Amino acid sequence: MIKIILSDIDGTFLKDDKTTTALHAKAIKSVVAKGLKFVFVSARMPEAIYPITDALNMAHTPVISYGGGLVLTESEEVIFDKKMTADDSRGILAAMKRWQDISINYYAGRRWFVEKIDKRVQFEMDITKATAELADFDGLLSEKIFPNKIMVICEPPTCKEMESELSEIFPALNVVRSAPHLLEITDKSVSKATGIEVLLKHYGFALDEAIAFGDNYNDTQMLEMIPQSVAMNNAPDAVKKLAVAVTDSNEQSGIYTYLVKVGIIKP
């Protein structure tokens, strides 16, 4: 019996323009009305997830943020919080200084820090509805405020180059492009699967009591972990092959389509 629905956000629950389809809004409300849990599993911070549930006039649901690095219950209790080490944080920030024209975002818990608010950061704030705070990164490190995630926004060629070079220099970190212009950095132990494992254990749910939806390479561990895994039709073929089922695209309300098909919700 299914008790929990796990869903990626961008490219899965949201359309490409970052809005929600009417049927996806209906799906999440129907799931929660039945007493099931609907959990967003995302690289986003909590403050970039809650505006989505708020827009649906819902109480907060549990969230898995930073690709598994921070897990909160529906009451916003933190049950997992994996930060980068002091040495890795200092080291990778120092290594980034050789690149020009990049925007560095430093996420620690439920706070987002930047050293300047440029056009890229402002665009990210507009998309996510979260607010960045101005801070000196060295000062944060001195205060032992270490990041769950560092995200770099830059031009695609620079992003690709940084991914290649920093991955080699920092083997204890995940250094991965989540989009051509976005580089996301977390501790190597962090994945959506580890975050899900923590959440399922907290609620006493088994793997076969979950359904997981995803659309991209950072969803692969989640899709491999959950027996009833579903890839969106807009996912790359390699990701589709890892899932048990493939549903309609994010633009065509694929989550709703699948949940109706398997009888979790009614049309």
C-alpha positions, 0 to 999 in steps of 0.5 A: 500500500502506497503511503508516500509520494516523492517528487523532484521539482524542476522538470518534474512537478513544475513546467519549464516556465516554473509554473504548476499545471492545474492537474499537478496542483489537483494531484498533490491536493488529492494525495494529501487529502487521502492522508498520504504524504507528498514530499518534494525531493530537490536541490533547492533550499527549503525556502525555495520549496515552501512557496510552491506548497504555499501557492497551493494553499497547503500546509507545509509538507516534509521536504528533502533539500540540497539533493538530500543534504537537509531533511525536514518534517512537515513541522519543519523539524530538522532530522538530517543536516549534512554540511561540507567540512571546514577544509573542503569549504575553504578549499573549494572557495579558494580554488574558485577565485581563478575563474572570473564572471561567476556568481557563488551562492552559499547555502547553509541550513535555511539561509542563502548567502552571497557576497553580492547580488548581481543579475544572476542572483536576482534572477534566481531569487525571482524564480525561487521566491527565496531571498539571498543575504549579503555576507562575507564567505570567510566570515561565515567560515570563521563563525563555523557556518558551513554550507550544505551546498555551494552553487555557482551560476556562470556561462556554460563553458565555464561551468563545464570547465569548473566541473571537470577541474574541481571534481578532480581536486576535491574527491570528497565532494560532489561537483555536478552541473544541474543545468548548463549554467549551474554547478552544484557542490555538496559533500560526497555522501549526499544524494537524494537516496540518502535523504529519502532513506532518512525520511522513510525511517523517520516515518516508519515507511518501507521502500515499497510504500513509496512512489518516486518521480524524477526527470534528470541525472540527479534523480538516478539514485532515487529512481534506482532505490524506489521499487515503484520509480517513474521517469517523466517523458521529458527525461533523458533516455538513460534516466528513463531506462533506470525507472520502472515506468515512464509517464507523460512529461512535466508539461503534460502533468505526468505525475497526475497521469500516473497516479490516476493510472495506478488508482492512487487518485481519481480523475 
